[in-house]
Amino acid sequence: MHMSAKRFNAQLRRSRMALFFILLPLAVTSGGLLGFVQPALRLIYIVLGFSLIIFLHELGHFVVARLCSVKCLAFSIGIGPRLCGWRKHGKLSFGADPYDRESEKAKPADQLPPEQSHQNPHPVSGVQSDLPTTAHVPPHPPVVGDCDYRISWLPLGGYVRMLGQDDMDPTKISNDPNSFNRRPIWQRMCIVSAGVIMNLIFAAVCFSIIFSPGIGVGFPPAVVGQVWSNMPAWKNLHVGDQILSINSQQPRGFLEFTDLQMEAALSDGSTPVHLAVKRADTGIIEDVPLVPKRSDTGLLAFGVESIPGTKIADTGSDYTDPDYVTIAEHQSASFAQDLSQYAKIRKGDRIVAIDGKDLPDSASGQYPYLTMYNHLKDVNGKPVTLTLANADATMPKQDITVTPRLVEVPGSDFYPTVLGLSPRTATGKAPADSPAAGKLQDGDVVLLVGSQKDPTVKQMIDAIRANPNMPVQIKVDRALAAAPATSPATAPGAAAATPPASPVYAANTFAVTPQLHKGIAQLGVPVFQLLSSPRFIPPTPDSPIGMLNLSEEATIAAIDDHPVRDWQEIYSQLRSKEAGKPVKITFSDAGKQVSASVDLSKDDADAVNDMLTYHLGLRLENETRDQVAKNAGDAVMMGLDHTKKFILNVYMTLGGLFRGTVPADNLHGIVGITKVGYDVQERGRVWLWYVLALVSVNLAVANFLPLPIVDGGLFLLLILEKIRGKPLSLKVQTAIQTVGIVLLAGLFLFVTYNDITGMFMK
C-alpha cells in the first residue's frame, strides 16, 4: 500500500519538529559550554564506536540471512522509534513504517486489506502442530520489498528483525518457507554465528591497521621496573631485566608488559610460569620459573612494575602532593630546599641528563631510567642535578637539583630496623573532626601508647585498633624549637666536625578515645616513621647499644665519624658498609657524645640495600615502545595474533572466575568500558580504535557463550535440535529465554555496580 502525499508530508513535518526540539537545546547548551566541546566529542566518539561494533554484529546476521534466503522484515541503523526508512520498490517514509503489519494494531488476518492477508492454502509439511495455518508473510504488497531499511532515533548500534525469529519471544515463528525457523539447521547456525564472526573480523582488521608501518601504538615493554618484596619476582627479577618470552611463546613484535600481567592474572596459581629473562647487568638469557601469587589487587601477579620512562607525567613531585606533604616534610631534612626545585618542573618535560651525564635514548634499545637508577645508587644520597628538556623545544633546558630519597620498596610497609635501631614513631596533624583533635599535633614523637613503651608504627596502630571507643593514654614529645639549618657540607660522605643541634622537646600526655570508622578503631591522624630526626627507638637493654643506657632524647650523630642529620643519611651511610665488619655509631645524649662499635650483620646489610631504594619522587610516565609491523603482511599477522591473544584471555578470565583466582569485582560493563574509551583518547585517536577492537573481541566471545538470549545459547539450541531431530517445545524455549533475561539483567546490574564503585567510591 502506497501512502498518500498528505500523509507523507505530515510525517515529515513531525520528524522535523522532533529533530528541531532535540537539536535546539543542544545548540544552546553547547554555545554556553564551549570549554566542554572536546570532552563531549570524546564521549560521542566512544558511543559511536560502540554503536559501530553492534551495527557490524547485526550486519553480519543480516548479510548471511539474506544469503540463506531468510526474509528480513527490518534492518535498522540505530535503535528506538523509526525515524525514516525505505523499501525496495517503495517510497521513503518517515515515522512508523506504513507497511508494517504490527502498526495495524494487531488486526485479524480476515480484517486486513486483501493485499496484506495472503492466506496460505498449502501449509509447509512437517510444521509443528502448534503453528498457525496462516503464514506470517511480510505485511505489504508483493511489489514492495520485504525488508524495511530504516534509521532509528537513537544512534546506538542497530538490529535486524527476521521473519520467524525473535530473541525475546520464541513463539514468534512462521510457516513461511523463507522464515528463519523454516531454514535448514546448518543455515541457521551460519546466521547465528555470523555476528560473532563479523566482530572478530572487525577486530583483526583494526589491529592490522593500527600496527601498520607508519602508525603503531606505544605499549610498555615487558621490562622490569620495581619489584615487590613480598611477591614471587622478589630476588628473581631486577630492575631493567627484559622478559623475552613466556612459556617459550613469543608474540609477533615485542612482548608487552600487559602480556606479563595477564599471564600471571589468568594462571591457575599453582603451575610455574617460565620466563625467558635477559639480565640487565650481564645480558645473559636465563629461564626463570615463577608461580604467581595473589596481590593487593586481588589478582594473581608476579610482583613487578613496568619500567618508568623519563617524561614528566605531572608537575611537582609525589612529595608535594597534598595528601602526602604532611608526612613528606618529616622524611628528609632537605625537604624545604627541594620544594623550590620541584616547583620548576613542567608537565611534558623529559629528563635528558643527570649530573651532566646524558641519558640514552630508549630507541637504541637501552632504557634511560635504568641508567638514572644506577646513578642514584652510585651517588648514595648526595644531591643530583637533573637536566630537563621541554617536549616541544619551545622553552630552554633547565637544571634542578634535588636530593634522592630512600623509600621502602613496594610490599614493604616500614623502614627496616638495623643494628637494633629504627626511626621513632610520630603523628601528623589531627583534623578538626578526629578524636585526636586539639591533642596530637604534627611532628609529635610518640613515647607511649597504652602500655606499649616506645612503640613502632605497627605497634601503635595495633594498640589503637584493640581499644575501640575506649580511652587510650598517649604520651608524646613535642618539639619546642627546631634544629638550626645545616650546611650542605654535612651531606653524606662529606667531612664535618660538628653534628647538628637537636631540637628541645617537652613531654605531653593525652587520653584519646579511638572511634570506629568502617569497622576499624582509628584516631583519624597520620602515624609514620620520623625520618627527618636522628632520634631512634631504644634497642633491647642487653644489646651493645642498649647497654649504653641512653636517654629517650638521644640521637645518632655520626656513622664511622661521618655526621648524619636524619635517618635518610643514616641509611645511606649503612648502605656503603660491608656485612660482617664493625660500624662505629656515635650518639649525642644530653650534650655528650657516646660511641659504640657494632658488627653489621648480613641481614642488616641486605635490609638497607634491598628493602630501600632511591627515589626522586617525580611523576614519570611509563617507558613505551611502538608496536609496529615491518610491512603490510606482517601487520595482518600481528592483527590476527592480537585477536587470538585476546580471545584466549577472555576464556582464561572466565576460567579464573570459576576457579576463584580472578575476583568478580574485576568484571566491568558498559559504564566502565565507556570510561576507558573516554580516557584513552588522551593518548591519541588510534588508541580509541585499539579499545574498540578489544571490545569487539570481548563482545564476540561473550555473545557466543552457551547462555540463553545470546547467540551462543541459540547455537546450542540448534545443536540440540539436530541431535533430537526436532526443536525443543515452545514452552521450554520460552522458559529458557526468561531465565536468560533474568541472568543478563542481574549481570548488567552487577557490572554496573562495579563500574560505579570503581569510579566514585575507591
N, C-alpha and C positions, 0 to 999 in steps of 0.2 A: 504494500500500500504506500503510495506517494503522498506525502503530506502537502498541504496547500501552502501557497506563498505567504498567506496571512499567518498561518501557524509558525512557519519558519521564521518570519520577522519577529514574531512575539518572543520566541525562544532566544533569538539572537539578542534582542533588547534586554531580556532578563539576565543573560550571561554577561553582557557588557556592564550592566548595572552592578551585578555582584562583583565583577572584577574591579570596577571603579571603587566600590566601598571597601575593598581589601587593599588596593594599591594606594589610595589617598592617605589613610592613616600611616602607612609605611613610609610614604614620601615625606609627610610632615615630620614624622619621628626622626627619620634619617637626616633631615635637614638640620635638626637641632642637636644631633648627636654625631657630628662628623668624626669626632675622636674615636668612635666605636665602629667605623667603617671596616677597618682591617679585621678586628675580631669577628664582626658579622660575616665578612667574606669567608674567613676561615671556617666558621660554622656552616655556612652554606656549602662550601666545597666538600666538607666531610659528609654532610647529609646527601648531597648529590652523588657523591662517590658511593655511599652505601646503597642509594637508590639504583645506581648503575649495576651494582653486583646483583641485586634482587631482580632487576629487569632482565639481565642476561640469563639468570637462572630460569625465569619464566619463558624467555625467548627460546631456550633450549627445549623445554617441554613443547612449546608451540610448533617449532620447526619440525621436530620428529613426529608430532601428532599429525601434522599435515602430510608428511611423507608417508604416514601409515593410513592415510585417508580418513582420519578421525575428524568429524565435524567440530569445529571450534566456534562457539557462539560469540565469544568476545575475547579480544586481546587488547589489554589496556596498558598505556604508559601512565603510571601513577595509580593511586587508589582513591576510594571515596566516590562521591557522586560523579556522574558523567558530565564532563564539560562540553565536549563535542565529539563527533565520530563520523565514520564513513563506511559504507558497504560497497562492495563491487556491484556495479550496475545500479547503485542507488545514488542518493544525494548526500551532501554534507548536512548534518543536522546538529542542533545544539540542544543541550539539556538531556532529558530522558530519551532513550532510544525508541523512536516511533515504531520500530519493527519488533520490539522485544515483547514477547507474549506475557512476560511477568509484569509488564506495565499495564496489562489489561485487567488487573485486579482479579486474577485467577478465575476468569470466566470458564464455564464448562465448554468442552470441545464443541457441543452441538449448538452453543450460543455464539461461537466465534464466527466471523465472516468466513464464507466458503474458502477463500484463498488461504486462511490460516488454520483450517480444520485438518485436512489431509488425513482422513481415516485410512488406516492400513488394512486392506481387505485380506492380506496374506501375511499373517504374523510369521516371523522368522522361526523356524523349527528349532527345538532344543532349548527354548527360553524357559526360565523358571516359572512355576505356576503362579507366583505372586506378582508377575509382571503385568502391567495393564495391556489391554488388547489394542490400544491406540498408541502408535509410535510417536515418540516425542521428537518431532521434526522441527527444524528451525521455524519459528513463528513469523514467517513472512512469505511473500510470493516466491515461487521458484526462480523468477527472473532476478531477484535481489540476492546478493551474495550471502553465504551462511554466516560469515564472521563480521562482527562489528569491530573495526579498528578504531579504538577510542582513546581520548585523552581525558583523564580524570583530574579532579580538582587538586588533590594532594600529590605533589611530585615525589612520592616515596616508593620507588620500585615499580611494580606493575603486577599483573596477573593474567592468566589465561583460563577461560571457562570453556571446558569441553562438554559436549553432549554425553550424558551418561556417566559423569564423574564429578563428585563433589566431596572435597576433603571433610567438610563438616556434616554431611548428610549422605551416608552410603545408600539410602533408599532412592536417591535421585538417579535411577538407571533408566535405560531406554531399550525399546525393541528395534530401533533403527540399526540396520547392519553397519552403519558408519559411526555409531556411537562408541565411546571408549570401552564400555563394558562388553561390547559385541566383537571387539577385535581379538585376534589370537593372543595367547598369553605372552609369546615372545615379543610381539609388538608393544603390548602394554608395558613389559619390562623395559624396553628401549625408551618408551615415552617417559616412564617414571624416573629412569636414571639419567635422562638427557640433561636435566637442570644441573645436577651434580657435576656431570662431565663438562658442561659449559663453564661452571665456576672454576674447575681445575685448569681448563684451557686458558681462561682469562688470567689466572694467577701465573701460569707458566709464561704466557706472553708478556705480562707486566714485568716479571723478574728478568726475562730475557732482554727487554728494552732497558730496564734500569741498569743492568750490568754491561750494557753495550759499550764499546770503545767510545771515549769522549763523554760518557755520562758517569756511571759508577756511583756508589753510595759508600760513605765513610762509616766503618764499623770499628769498635775497639778490637784489636787483635788479641789472640789468646796468649798474652804476655802477663806475667805475674807482677802485680803491684805489691800491696801489703798482704801479709799472711796472718791469719788469725791464730792466736796462741793455743786455743782450746779445740782446734779442728784438725782433720786428717792431714792437711797440707803442711802443718807446722813441722819444721825441721826437715821436711821432704822437698819443699819448693822454696825458692828465694826470689827476692826482688830482681826482675829482669829475665828470669827463666822464661823461655818460649816453648809453648806446647805446640808440637808439630802435628800430632795425630792422636786420636782416641780409639783405643782398642784396634789399632792398626788401620783405622778408617780415616782417610784424609779427603776432605771435600775438594771440589774444583775451586781454585782461588786459594786464599789463606783461611786457616781455622779462625773463626771469630770467638770472642770471649763469651758471647751468649751460647755458643755451642758447648763450651765447657760447663757453663752454668746449667744448661738444660740436661746434659748428660748426667750430672750429679743429681739434679732435682727429680729426674724421671727414672732413676735407677731403683733397684729393689732394696737398697740399703744394706745388703749383705755380700754381694758379689763384688770383688775388686774391679776397679776400672783402671785399665793400663794406659798410662800417658807416656808418649814419646817426648821427652823433655830435652831441649837444648840448653845447657847450662850457660848462664850469663858470664861466669868468670873463666871457664875453660873452653866453651864451645863444644864440649863433648855431649853426644846424644845418649841419654840413658832412659831405660824403661822404669817408670815409677808407678807401682800399683797402689791405688788409694781406694778405701771403702768410704763412700760418702756418709756424712753424719748430719743429723738434724740440726739446723742452725737456729738463730734467734728469730728468723722469719717464719719458722715452721716448716721450711722446705729442706730437703737433703742438700748438702753442699760440701765442697772440698775445703772451704775456708780461705779463699783467695779473692783479692780485689783486682780490678783492672788497673793497669799501669797508667798513672796520670800523664798528661802532656805538659806543655809549658805555657799554654794560653790561659790568661786570667779569665775565669768564668764570671766573677763579680768583683766589685770594688771592695776595698778594705781587707779584712782578714777574719778568719774564724775567731780570733781572739778579740775582735772588736764587735762581734755580734752581740746585740743587746741581751740575748739570753745567756751569754757566756761571760760577759765582761765583768760581772761581779766576782767570778772565780778567777778569771784570767789575770786580773791585777794582783792576785795573791800567788801567782805561779812563777813570777820572774821579777827580779829587781830591775830589769831593763824595760819593763812594760811601758812606762810613761814615755821613755825615749823612743820606743818602737812605734807608738801611736802616731806621731807626726810623720813617720816614714810610710806607714800603711795608708795614710790619707792621700798620698801621691799616686796610689795605684789606680789605673783606669781599666775599666772593663774592656776586654778585647786585646789588651797589651799581651805581648809574648816575651817570656824570659829568653834572652839570646846569649847571655854570658853571666858567669858567676865568678866574682873576684878577678875579672879581666880575662877569664878563660872562656872562649867561645863554646857554646853547646852544639853538638852535632845535629844535623838535620835528620829527622826520622825517615825521610825518603831514602837516605843512604843505608837503611837497614839497622841503624843504631837508634837507641832511644835516649833522647836528651835528659829525661827525668832520671835515668839510671846514672848518668854522669853527674848530675846535680846531687843525687842521693849519696853517691860515693864521696863526693867532695865534702858534703856536710859531715860525714863520718870522719874524714881526714882532719878537718879543722877542729872537731871535737868541742863545739860550743862557742867558738870565737865568732864575733860578728862577721857577716858576709855582705858583700856588695853585689846586688843584682842589677843587671842592665836590662831595661825594659824597652821594647820597640813597639810603637803603635801599629795596629793591624794594617791600616791603610796608608801608613807612612806620611800622614798629614801633620804629625807632630814629631818633634825631635826625640831621640832616645833620651832616657833619663836613668839615673842611678839611684837606688835606695839602699840603705844599709840597715839591716835588721839582725837580730840575734836569734839563731836557731834554738828551738826549744825541745827538750826531751819530753816525749809523750809516751803513754803506755801504748803498746801495740794492741790492735783490736782483739777483743776476747779477754784482755787483762783489765780488771776494774781499778786496780790501785798501783801506785808506785811501789817498787819492791823494798823489802827490808834487807839491808846489807850491814855486815859487821854487827848485827843485832840492833841496828838503828833504823828508824823510819821517821818520816815527817810527822809533825804534830797535826792533830785534827782541829779544824777551825770551822766557824759558821759564817754564812753570808748575811746579807741584810734581810731582816724579817719583814714581810709585807704587813700592812696595817690590819688585815683581816686574819692573820695567822695566830696560832696560840702563843707564839714567842714574841709577838709584837710588844714593843716597849721594854723588852727584857734583853734578848740576844741582839747583838749588833754585828755589823760587818767586820770581820777580822778577829773576832773573839777566839782565843785559843782555849780549847776545852780541856779542863783538868780532871773533871769528874762528871759522870752521868749515872745517876742512881748509885749503885755500889761499885761500878766499874771505874777504877782509877786510871788516868791517862789512857783513855780509850782510842783505839783505831777508828777509822770511819765506819767500818763494818760493825765493830762492837757498839758504837754509838747508835747506829741505825737499829741494830737488834734490840738494844735496851729500850729504845723508844717504842718499837713495834710490840714489845712484850707488855707494855703498860697503857693500853687504850683507855682514855677517859680517866686516868689516874695520875695525880701529881708526881712529877719526877724531879729530883734535885739535880740541878746542873750548875757546876762551878766552872767559871771561865776566868782567864787572864785577859784583861782589856788594856791595849796599848794606850799609854797616856802621851807618848812622844814618839815621833818617827825617827828612824836611824838617819843620820846625815848621809847625803849622796856620796857615793864612792866613785872615784875617777876611773876612767876606762882602763887605767894601768893595772887594775886589780882583776881584769878578765882572766879566765882560766889559762894557765901557762905563763902568765906574766909574774915577775918577781915584785913583791910588795911587802914591806916590813910590818906595816900597821894594819891589823884586822879592822873591819868596820865596827863602829859602835853599835850596841844593841839598844832597842827602844826600852822605855821604862813601862812596866806593867803594874796593874792593880787588880787584885782578885775580887770577883763578884760571884754571889751565889743566888740562884733563882729557882723557884718552884714553877715548873711549866707542865701543863696538862695536855698531852698529845690527843688529837682529835682524829676520828676515823674519816678517811677520805678514800672512797672506792674500796671500802673494807679493810684499809690498812691504816694503822695509827701513825700519824705524822705530826711534825712540828711546823711544817709549812715554811721551812727555812733551808737554804742550801747548806750542805755539810760536805767538806772537802779536805784534802790533804794540803797543808800550808807549806808551799814550796818556796815562797819569797823570803822566808825567815830560816836561818840555820838552826833553829830550835829542833829538838828531837824528842821522841817518846823514850823515856828511860828504859834501858835494857834490863834484863833479869839481874838481880843482885850478885849472883855467883859468876857472872861473865866478867872478862877482863875490864871492860868499860864500867860495868855495874859496880865493881869493887872500888871505883874512884869516888863513890858517894857524891856525885854531882847533884846540884840543886835542880829544881824544876825549870828554872830560867836559864840553865846552862845552854850554850850554843857551840856548834862546831866552828872553829876559827880557821883551821888550815888542814890540808891533806898533804903530807910529806912536805911541810913548810910552804905550800902554795896557799895563800889566803883565799877563802871562799866566802861569798856573800849570801848564798842561798843554796837550796838543795839541787837546783839545776847545775850549779857549779860543783857541788859535792859529787853528784852522779857522774859529771863529765870527767872529773879527776879520777874517779874509781874505774872508769871505762878504760883508762890508759894503763892500769896496773895489771901485773901478771899474776895469775892464780897461783896460790901456794907461797907467795912472797909476802913479807911483812909490810904493813902500811902504817905510817905514823899519823895518828889522829891527834890534833891539838884542839883543846876545848877552852872556851872562855867562860869563867864562872865567878861572878861577884868581883869582877875586876882582875882576877888572877887567871893565869894560863896553866893548864894541866895537860900532859901528853900521855898517850898510851900507844903501844905497838901491837897491832893485831894482824894475824895472817889472813889474807884474802882467800877464802875458800873458792873452789871451782864453782859451787852453786851460786855464790855471791857474784863471781865474775860473769857467769852466764846470765844472771838476773839483770845486771846493769847493761850488758851488751845485747842480749836477745830480747828482753822484755821491754826495753825502751828504744825508741828510735827518734832521730832528729826530724823536726817538722818546722816549716816556716809559717804554717797557718794560712797559707794562700789558697784561695778557692780556684783550683785548676780544673780545666776540662780534661776528660779522658783522652788519652792518645788514640788517634784513629788512623786507619788506612783505607784507601778507596778499594772496595771490592769491584774490580772491573775486568772484563774479559779481554783476551788478546785479539779476538776477531769475532765476526758475527756468528760463526759456527760455535765457537767456544761460549758465546753469550747464551745461545739457545741451550747448550748442555748445562750451563750454570743455572739457567732458569728452571730446567727440569730437575736438576739436583736439589735446588732450594725447595721446589714444590714437593718433591718426595720427602725431604727432610721434615718439612712442617706437617705433612700428612702423618708421618710416623710419630712426631711429637704429640699430636692431638691424641692418637690412640694410646701412646705411653702415658699421657696425662690421665686419661680415663682409667688406665690400669693402676696408676698411682692413687687415684681417688678410691678405688675399690680396696687396694692394699692398705690405705691409710697413710701412705708416705707423702701424698700431696693433700694438704688441708683443703677442705671445701671452700673456705673463705678466699681462696685464690681464684675462684671462678668469677668471671665478670660478664656483664650483659651489655646492652646497647648504650647505657649511660657511660660506663667505664670505657668502652671502646671509642665512643664519640670523644671523650676527653683525651684519650691517647691520640686520636686522629687530629684533634684540635691543637694539642700541644706540639706534636711532632712537626707541624708545618713551620715552626720557627727555624728548623734546620734547612728548609727548602722544600719546594713543591714536589721534588722527586721522592721525598720521604712519605708524602701523602699516598703516592701510588704504591710505595712499598707496603704501607699499612693496609691499603685496600687489597693488595694481592694476598697478604697474610690473612685478612678477614675472609676473603673469598675461599681460601683453603679450609679455614675453620668452618665456614658455613657449609661447604661441600661435605666434609666429614660428619658434622653434626646432623646434617639433613639426611644422611644415608645410614644413620644408626637404626637398628631394628626396633624403633619405638612407634607407637601409634601416632597418627596425624602426619608425621614427616614422611619423606619419600622412602626411607629405609623400611618403615613399617608397611607401606603399601607394597613394596617389593617383596617383603616377607609373606604377605597375604597372597601374592601371586604365586610364590613358590608352593605354599600350602594348597592353593587351588590346583596347581599342576600335579601335585602328589595325590590329592584326593579325587581328582577328576571333575570337581565342581567347586564353586566358591563356598565360603562359609555362609551360613544363613544371614539374612539382613539383620536379624535381631542381634546376633553375635557381633557382626561388624559394627552395628550402632553402639553396642556396649563397649567395644574396644576403642572406638573413636571418643566416646565420653570419658573413658579413663585417660586417654591421651590428652584430651583438653585439660583435664584437672592437673595431670602431671606437668604439662607445659606451663600452665598458669602458675603452679607452685614454684617451678624452676625460675620462671620470669621474676616473680616476686623476690625469690631468694637472691638471685644475682643482682637485682636492682638494689636490694638492701646492702649487699656487699659493696656495690659501686658508691652508694651514698655515704656509707660509713667510712669507706676508704678515702673519699674526697673531703669530708667535713668533720669527721669525728676522731681521726687518728692524729 
